[in-house]
Amino acid sequence: MTKAVFSVKEGRIVRIVCKGHTGYADSGEDVVCAAVSAVLQGAVLGIDQVAKAQMQYSTDDAKGELHFALCEGLTPTCAHDAEVILRTAYMAISDIAASYSQFVKVEVKEL
């Protein structure tokens, strides 16, 4: 089971913690896990390369974990761009979870 927790502060997504392998199929064949990973890694690339937002980011492939957090003090434009990217990622992961609810759970947590 993969659990993605989107943490929100003052109405904006500021942190994502995603843990666990979906268990949909064997490693290397798991299209659900690959979809979740692609969405989240694409969001991180967007934050870094498009929004140019300061962030902290780490992964542990063996554990199936991704930890992402925006840094404080972003400019209004940067914060807006990051929010658009992160909301899109949230919607995509939520859509995957709706189709594969036995394998992916999404939670939103207020900070």
Phi and psi in radians as a Rosetta constraint file:
Dihedral C 1 N 2 CA 2 C 2 CIRCULARHARMONIC -1.806 0.35
Dihedral N 2 CA 2 C 2 N 3 CIRCULARHARMONIC 2.320 0.35
Dihedral C 2 N 3 CA 3 C 3 CIRCULARHARMONIC -2.122 0.35
Dihedral N 3 CA 3 C 3 N 4 CIRCULARHARMONIC 2.160 0.35
Dihedral C 3 N 4 CA 4 C 4 CIRCULARHARMONIC -1.931 0.35
Dihedral N 4 CA 4 C 4 N 5 CIRCULARHARMONIC 2.115 0.35
Dihedral C 4 N 5 CA 5 C 5 CIRCULARHARMONIC -1.937 0.35
Dihedral N 5 CA 5 C 5 N 6 CIRCULARHARMONIC 2.073 0.35
Dihedral C 5 N 6 CA 6 C 6 CIRCULARHARMONIC -1.776 0.35
Dihedral N 6 CA 6 C 6 N 7 CIRCULARHARMONIC 2.036 0.35
Dihedral C 6 N 7 CA 7 C 7 CIRCULARHARMONIC -1.680 0.35
Dihedral N 7 CA 7 C 7 N 8 CIRCULARHARMONIC 2.325 0.35
Dihedral C 7 N 8 CA 8 C 8 CIRCULARHARMONIC -2.058 0.35
Dihedral N 8 CA 8 C 8 N 9 CIRCULARHARMONIC 2.373 0.35
Dihedral C 8 N 9 CA 9 C 9 CIRCULARHARMONIC -2.300 0.35
Dihedral N 9 CA 9 C 9 N 10 CIRCULARHARMONIC 2.169 0.35
Dihedral C 9 N 10 CA 10 C 10 CIRCULARHARMONIC 0.913 0.35
Dihedral N 10 CA 10 C 10 N 11 CIRCULARHARMONIC 0.726 0.35
Dihedral C 10 N 11 CA 11 C 11 CIRCULARHARMONIC 1.432 0.35
Dihedral N 11 CA 11 C 11 N 12 CIRCULARHARMONIC 0.017 0.35
Dihedral C 11 N 12 CA 12 C 12 CIRCULARHARMONIC -2.089 0.35
Dihedral N 12 CA 12 C 12 N 13 CIRCULARHARMONIC 2.472 0.35
Dihedral C 12 N 13 CA 13 C 13 CIRCULARHARMONIC -1.240 0.35
Dihedral N 13 CA 13 C 13 N 14 CIRCULARHARMONIC 2.194 0.35
Dihedral C 13 N 14 CA 14 C 14 CIRCULARHARMONIC -2.142 0.35
Dihedral N 14 CA 14 C 14 N 15 CIRCULARHARMONIC -0.222 0.35
Dihedral C 14 N 15 CA 15 C 15 CIRCULARHARMONIC -2.660 0.35
Dihedral N 15 CA 15 C 15 N 16 CIRCULARHARMONIC 2.531 0.35
Dihedral C 15 N 16 CA 16 C 16 CIRCULARHARMONIC -2.319 0.35
Dihedral N 16 CA 16 C 16 N 17 CIRCULARHARMONIC 2.276 0.35
Dihedral C 16 N 17 CA 17 C 17 CIRCULARHARMONIC -2.182 0.35
Dihedral N 17 CA 17 C 17 N 18 CIRCULARHARMONIC 2.128 0.35
Dihedral C 17 N 18 CA 18 C 18 CIRCULARHARMONIC -2.152 0.35
Dihedral N 18 CA 18 C 18 N 19 CIRCULARHARMONIC 2.199 0.35
Dihedral C 18 N 19 CA 19 C 19 CIRCULARHARMONIC -2.329 0.35
Dihedral N 19 CA 19 C 19 N 20 CIRCULARHARMONIC 2.510 0.35
Dihedral C 19 N 20 CA 20 C 20 CIRCULARHARMONIC 1.697 0.35
Dihedral N 20 CA 20 C 20 N 21 CIRCULARHARMONIC 2.663 0.35
Dihedral C 20 N 21 CA 21 C 21 CIRCULARHARMONIC -1.580 0.35
Dihedral N 21 CA 21 C 21 N 22 CIRCULARHARMONIC 2.480 0.35
Dihedral C 21 N 22 CA 22 C 22 CIRCULARHARMONIC -1.126 0.35
Dihedral N 22 CA 22 C 22 N 23 CIRCULARHARMONIC -0.643 0.35
Dihedral C 22 N 23 CA 23 C 23 CIRCULARHARMONIC 1.399 0.35
Dihedral N 23 CA 23 C 23 N 24 CIRCULARHARMONIC 0.199 0.35
Dihedral C 23 N 24 CA 24 C 24 CIRCULARHARMONIC -1.159 0.35
Dihedral N 24 CA 24 C 24 N 25 CIRCULARHARMONIC -0.665 0.35
Dihedral C 24 N 25 CA 25 C 25 CIRCULARHARMONIC -2.680 0.35
Dihedral N 25 CA 25 C 25 N 26 CIRCULARHARMONIC 3.070 0.35
Dihedral C 25 N 26 CA 26 C 26 CIRCULARHARMONIC -1.100 0.35
Dihedral N 26 CA 26 C 26 N 27 CIRCULARHARMONIC 2.697 0.35
Dihedral C 26 N 27 CA 27 C 27 CIRCULARHARMONIC -0.944 0.35
Dihedral N 27 CA 27 C 27 N 28 CIRCULARHARMONIC 2.346 0.35
Dihedral C 27 N 28 CA 28 C 28 CIRCULARHARMONIC 1.570 0.35
Dihedral N 28 CA 28 C 28 N 29 CIRCULARHARMONIC -0.235 0.35
Dihedral C 28 N 29 CA 29 C 29 CIRCULARHARMONIC -2.116 0.35
Dihedral N 29 CA 29 C 29 N 30 CIRCULARHARMONIC -0.050 0.35
Dihedral C 29 N 30 CA 30 C 30 CIRCULARHARMONIC -1.466 0.35
Dihedral N 30 CA 30 C 30 N 31 CIRCULARHARMONIC 1.657 0.35
Dihedral C 30 N 31 CA 31 C 31 CIRCULARHARMONIC -1.228 0.35
Dihedral N 31 CA 31 C 31 N 32 CIRCULARHARMONIC -0.473 0.35
Dihedral C 31 N 32 CA 32 C 32 CIRCULARHARMONIC -1.219 0.35
Dihedral N 32 CA 32 C 32 N 33 CIRCULARHARMONIC -0.813 0.35
Dihedral C 32 N 33 CA 33 C 33 CIRCULARHARMONIC -1.074 0.35
Dihedral N 33 CA 33 C 33 N 34 CIRCULARHARMONIC -0.719 0.35
Dihedral C 33 N 34 CA 34 C 34 CIRCULARHARMONIC -1.100 0.35
Dihedral N 34 CA 34 C 34 N 35 CIRCULARHARMONIC -0.682 0.35
Dihedral C 34 N 35 CA 35 C 35 CIRCULARHARMONIC -1.140 0.35
Dihedral N 35 CA 35 C 35 N 36 CIRCULARHARMONIC -0.804 0.35
Dihedral C 35 N 36 CA 36 C 36 CIRCULARHARMONIC -1.070 0.35
Dihedral N 36 CA 36 C 36 N 37 CIRCULARHARMONIC -0.809 0.35
Dihedral C 36 N 37 CA 37 C 37 CIRCULARHARMONIC -1.076 0.35
Dihedral N 37 CA 37 C 37 N 38 CIRCULARHARMONIC -0.766 0.35
Dihedral C 37 N 38 CA 38 C 38 CIRCULARHARMONIC -1.111 0.35
Dihedral N 38 CA 38 C 38 N 39 CIRCULARHARMONIC -0.735 0.35
Dihedral C 38 N 39 CA 39 C 39 CIRCULARHARMONIC -1.088 0.35
Dihedral N 39 CA 39 C 39 N 40 CIRCULARHARMONIC -0.851 0.35
Dihedral C 39 N 40 CA 40 C 40 CIRCULARHARMONIC -1.219 0.35
Dihedral N 40 CA 40 C 40 N 41 CIRCULARHARMONIC -0.704 0.35
Dihedral C 40 N 41 CA 41 C 41 CIRCULARHARMONIC -1.187 0.35
Dihedral N 41 CA 41 C 41 N 42 CIRCULARHARMONIC -0.599 0.35
Dihedral C 41 N 42 CA 42 C 42 CIRCULARHARMONIC -1.116 0.35
Dihedral N 42 CA 42 C 42 N 43 CIRCULARHARMONIC -0.689 0.35
Dihedral C 42 N 43 CA 43 C 43 CIRCULARHARMONIC -1.118 0.35
Dihedral N 43 CA 43 C 43 N 44 CIRCULARHARMONIC -0.744 0.35
Dihedral C 43 N 44 CA 44 C 44 CIRCULARHARMONIC -1.094 0.35
Dihedral N 44 CA 44 C 44 N 45 CIRCULARHARMONIC -0.740 0.35
Dihedral C 44 N 45 CA 45 C 45 CIRCULARHARMONIC -1.078 0.35
Dihedral N 45 CA 45 C 45 N 46 CIRCULARHARMONIC -0.722 0.35
Dihedral C 45 N 46 CA 46 C 46 CIRCULARHARMONIC -1.100 0.35
Dihedral N 46 CA 46 C 46 N 47 CIRCULARHARMONIC -0.744 0.35
Dihedral C 46 N 47 CA 47 C 47 CIRCULARHARMONIC -1.063 0.35
Dihedral N 47 CA 47 C 47 N 48 CIRCULARHARMONIC -0.770 0.35
Dihedral C 47 N 48 CA 48 C 48 CIRCULARHARMONIC -1.294 0.35
Dihedral N 48 CA 48 C 48 N 49 CIRCULARHARMONIC -0.880 0.35
Dihedral C 48 N 49 CA 49 C 49 CIRCULARHARMONIC -1.607 0.35
Dihedral N 49 CA 49 C 49 N 50 CIRCULARHARMONIC -0.508 0.35
Dihedral C 49 N 50 CA 50 C 50 CIRCULARHARMONIC -1.740 0.35
Dihedral N 50 CA 50 C 50 N 51 CIRCULARHARMONIC -0.976 0.35
Dihedral C 50 N 51 CA 51 C 51 CIRCULARHARMONIC -1.311 0.35
Dihedral N 51 CA 51 C 51 N 52 CIRCULARHARMONIC -0.397 0.35
Dihedral C 51 N 52 CA 52 C 52 CIRCULARHARMONIC 0.990 0.35
Dihedral N 52 CA 52 C 52 N 53 CIRCULARHARMONIC 0.670 0.35
Dihedral C 52 N 53 CA 53 C 53 CIRCULARHARMONIC -1.552 0.35
Dihedral N 53 CA 53 C 53 N 54 CIRCULARHARMONIC 2.494 0.35
Dihedral C 53 N 54 CA 54 C 54 CIRCULARHARMONIC -1.241 0.35
Dihedral N 54 CA 54 C 54 N 55 CIRCULARHARMONIC 2.364 0.35
Dihedral C 54 N 55 CA 55 C 55 CIRCULARHARMONIC -2.670 0.35
Dihedral N 55 CA 55 C 55 N 56 CIRCULARHARMONIC 2.879 0.35
Dihedral C 55 N 56 CA 56 C 56 CIRCULARHARMONIC -2.000 0.35
Dihedral N 56 CA 56 C 56 N 57 CIRCULARHARMONIC 2.413 0.35
Dihedral C 56 N 57 CA 57 C 57 CIRCULARHARMONIC -2.644 0.35
Dihedral N 57 CA 57 C 57 N 58 CIRCULARHARMONIC 2.324 0.35
Dihedral C 57 N 58 CA 58 C 58 CIRCULARHARMONIC -2.623 0.35
Dihedral N 58 CA 58 C 58 N 59 CIRCULARHARMONIC 2.704 0.35
Dihedral C 58 N 59 CA 59 C 59 CIRCULARHARMONIC -2.369 0.35
Dihedral N 59 CA 59 C 59 N 60 CIRCULARHARMONIC 2.749 0.35
Dihedral C 59 N 60 CA 60 C 60 CIRCULARHARMONIC -2.412 0.35
Dihedral N 60 CA 60 C 60 N 61 CIRCULARHARMONIC 1.717 0.35
Dihedral C 60 N 61 CA 61 C 61 CIRCULARHARMONIC -1.075 0.35
Dihedral N 61 CA 61 C 61 N 62 CIRCULARHARMONIC -0.671 0.35
Dihedral C 61 N 62 CA 62 C 62 CIRCULARHARMONIC -1.075 0.35
Dihedral N 62 CA 62 C 62 N 63 CIRCULARHARMONIC -0.695 0.35
Dihedral C 62 N 63 CA 63 C 63 CIRCULARHARMONIC -1.549 0.35
Dihedral N 63 CA 63 C 63 N 64 CIRCULARHARMONIC -0.217 0.35
Dihedral C 63 N 64 CA 64 C 64 CIRCULARHARMONIC 1.206 0.35
Dihedral N 64 CA 64 C 64 N 65 CIRCULARHARMONIC 0.832 0.35
Dihedral C 64 N 65 CA 65 C 65 CIRCULARHARMONIC -2.128 0.35
Dihedral N 65 CA 65 C 65 N 66 CIRCULARHARMONIC 2.510 0.35
Dihedral C 65 N 66 CA 66 C 66 CIRCULARHARMONIC -2.356 0.35
Dihedral N 66 CA 66 C 66 N 67 CIRCULARHARMONIC 2.288 0.35
Dihedral C 66 N 67 CA 67 C 67 CIRCULARHARMONIC -2.166 0.35
Dihedral N 67 CA 67 C 67 N 68 CIRCULARHARMONIC 2.212 0.35
Dihedral C 67 N 68 CA 68 C 68 CIRCULARHARMONIC -2.415 0.35
Dihedral N 68 CA 68 C 68 N 69 CIRCULARHARMONIC 2.401 0.35
Dihedral C 68 N 69 CA 69 C 69 CIRCULARHARMONIC -2.600 0.35
Dihedral N 69 CA 69 C 69 N 70 CIRCULARHARMONIC 2.340 0.35
Dihedral C 69 N 70 CA 70 C 70 CIRCULARHARMONIC -1.282 0.35
Dihedral N 70 CA 70 C 70 N 71 CIRCULARHARMONIC 2.540 0.35
Dihedral C 70 N 71 CA 71 C 71 CIRCULARHARMONIC -1.415 0.35
Dihedral N 71 CA 71 C 71 N 72 CIRCULARHARMONIC 2.766 0.35
Dihedral C 71 N 72 CA 72 C 72 CIRCULARHARMONIC -1.247 0.35
Dihedral N 72 CA 72 C 72 N 73 CIRCULARHARMONIC 2.812 0.35
Dihedral C 72 N 73 CA 73 C 73 CIRCULARHARMONIC 1.369 0.35
Dihedral N 73 CA 73 C 73 N 74 CIRCULARHARMONIC 0.466 0.35
Dihedral C 73 N 74 CA 74 C 74 CIRCULARHARMONIC -1.232 0.35
Dihedral N 74 CA 74 C 74 N 75 CIRCULARHARMONIC 2.603 0.35
Dihedral C 74 N 75 CA 75 C 75 CIRCULARHARMONIC -1.147 0.35
Dihedral N 75 CA 75 C 75 N 76 CIRCULARHARMONIC 2.751 0.35
Dihedral C 75 N 76 CA 76 C 76 CIRCULARHARMONIC -0.984 0.35
Dihedral N 76 CA 76 C 76 N 77 CIRCULARHARMONIC -0.708 0.35
Dihedral C 76 N 77 CA 77 C 77 CIRCULARHARMONIC -1.147 0.35
Dihedral N 77 CA 77 C 77 N 78 CIRCULARHARMONIC -0.784 0.35
Dihedral C 77 N 78 CA 78 C 78 CIRCULARHARMONIC -1.108 0.35
Dihedral N 78 CA 78 C 78 N 79 CIRCULARHARMONIC -0.756 0.35
Dihedral C 78 N 79 CA 79 C 79 CIRCULARHARMONIC -1.098 0.35
Dihedral N 79 CA 79 C 79 N 80 CIRCULARHARMONIC -0.713 0.35
Dihedral C 79 N 80 CA 80 C 80 CIRCULARHARMONIC -1.099 0.35
Dihedral N 80 CA 80 C 80 N 81 CIRCULARHARMONIC -0.854 0.35
Dihedral C 80 N 81 CA 81 C 81 CIRCULARHARMONIC -1.073 0.35
Dihedral N 81 CA 81 C 81 N 82 CIRCULARHARMONIC -0.738 0.35
Dihedral C 81 N 82 CA 82 C 82 CIRCULARHARMONIC -1.092 0.35
Dihedral N 82 CA 82 C 82 N 83 CIRCULARHARMONIC -0.708 0.35
Dihedral C 82 N 83 CA 83 C 83 CIRCULARHARMONIC -1.122 0.35
Dihedral N 83 CA 83 C 83 N 84 CIRCULARHARMONIC -0.718 0.35
Dihedral C 83 N 84 CA 84 C 84 CIRCULARHARMONIC -1.056 0.35
Dihedral N 84 CA 84 C 84 N 85 CIRCULARHARMONIC -0.789 0.35
Dihedral C 84 N 85 CA 85 C 85 CIRCULARHARMONIC -1.118 0.35
Dihedral N 85 CA 85 C 85 N 86 CIRCULARHARMONIC -0.817 0.35
Dihedral C 85 N 86 CA 86 C 86 CIRCULARHARMONIC -1.216 0.35
Dihedral N 86 CA 86 C 86 N 87 CIRCULARHARMONIC -0.630 0.35
Dihedral C 86 N 87 CA 87 C 87 CIRCULARHARMONIC -1.135 0.35
Dihedral N 87 CA 87 C 87 N 88 CIRCULARHARMONIC -0.682 0.35
Dihedral C 87 N 88 CA 88 C 88 CIRCULARHARMONIC -1.109 0.35
Dihedral N 88 CA 88 C 88 N 89 CIRCULARHARMONIC -0.753 0.35
Dihedral C 88 N 89 CA 89 C 89 CIRCULARHARMONIC -1.090 0.35
Dihedral N 89 CA 89 C 89 N 90 CIRCULARHARMONIC -0.750 0.35
Dihedral C 89 N 90 CA 90 C 90 CIRCULARHARMONIC -1.024 0.35
Dihedral N 90 CA 90 C 90 N 91 CIRCULARHARMONIC -0.808 0.35
Dihedral C 90 N 91 CA 91 C 91 CIRCULARHARMONIC -1.093 0.35
Dihedral N 91 CA 91 C 91 N 92 CIRCULARHARMONIC -0.717 0.35
Dihedral C 91 N 92 CA 92 C 92 CIRCULARHARMONIC -1.153 0.35
Dihedral N 92 CA 92 C 92 N 93 CIRCULARHARMONIC -0.789 0.35
Dihedral C 92 N 93 CA 93 C 93 CIRCULARHARMONIC -1.153 0.35
Dihedral N 93 CA 93 C 93 N 94 CIRCULARHARMONIC -0.679 0.35
Dihedral C 93 N 94 CA 94 C 94 CIRCULARHARMONIC -1.094 0.35
Dihedral N 94 CA 94 C 94 N 95 CIRCULARHARMONIC -0.665 0.35
Dihedral C 94 N 95 CA 95 C 95 CIRCULARHARMONIC -1.147 0.35
Dihedral N 95 CA 95 C 95 N 96 CIRCULARHARMONIC -0.740 0.35
Dihedral C 95 N 96 CA 96 C 96 CIRCULARHARMONIC -1.082 0.35
Dihedral N 96 CA 96 C 96 N 97 CIRCULARHARMONIC -0.782 0.35
Dihedral C 96 N 97 CA 97 C 97 CIRCULARHARMONIC -1.093 0.35
Dihedral N 97 CA 97 C 97 N 98 CIRCULARHARMONIC -0.621 0.35
Dihedral C 97 N 98 CA 98 C 98 CIRCULARHARMONIC -1.133 0.35
Dihedral N 98 CA 98 C 98 N 99 CIRCULARHARMONIC -0.610 0.35
Dihedral C 98 N 99 CA 99 C 99 CIRCULARHARMONIC -1.473 0.35
Dihedral N 99 CA 99 C 99 N 100 CIRCULARHARMONIC -0.448 0.35
Dihedral C 99 N 100 CA 100 C 100 CIRCULARHARMONIC -2.285 0.35
Dihedral N 100 CA 100 C 100 N 101 CIRCULARHARMONIC 0.954 0.35
Dihedral C 100 N 101 CA 101 C 101 CIRCULARHARMONIC -1.125 0.35
Dihedral N 101 CA 101 C 101 N 102 CIRCULARHARMONIC -0.336 0.35
Dihedral C 101 N 102 CA 102 C 102 CIRCULARHARMONIC -1.334 0.35
Dihedral N 102 CA 102 C 102 N 103 CIRCULARHARMONIC -0.254 0.35
Dihedral C 102 N 103 CA 103 C 103 CIRCULARHARMONIC -2.088 0.35
Dihedral N 103 CA 103 C 103 N 104 CIRCULARHARMONIC -0.374 0.35
Dihedral C 103 N 104 CA 104 C 104 CIRCULARHARMONIC -2.385 0.35
Dihedral N 104 CA 104 C 104 N 105 CIRCULARHARMONIC 2.268 0.35
Dihedral C 104 N 105 CA 105 C 105 CIRCULARHARMONIC -2.138 0.35
Dihedral N 105 CA 105 C 105 N 106 CIRCULARHARMONIC 2.515 0.35
Dihedral C 105 N 106 CA 106 C 106 CIRCULARHARMONIC -2.158 0.35
Dihedral N 106 CA 106 C 106 N 107 CIRCULARHARMONIC 2.387 0.35
Dihedral C 106 N 107 CA 107 C 107 CIRCULARHARMONIC -2.320 0.35
Dihedral N 107 CA 107 C 107 N 108 CIRCULARHARMONIC 2.488 0.35
Dihedral C 107 N 108 CA 108 C 108 CIRCULARHARMONIC -1.981 0.35
Dihedral N 108 CA 108 C 108 N 109 CIRCULARHARMONIC 2.264 0.35
Dihedral C 108 N 109 CA 109 C 109 CIRCULARHARMONIC -2.174 0.35
Dihedral N 109 CA 109 C 109 N 110 CIRCULARHARMONIC 2.239 0.35
Dihedral C 109 N 110 CA 110 C 110 CIRCULARHARMONIC -1.439 0.35
Dihedral N 110 CA 110 C 110 N 111 CIRCULARHARMONIC 2.313 0.35
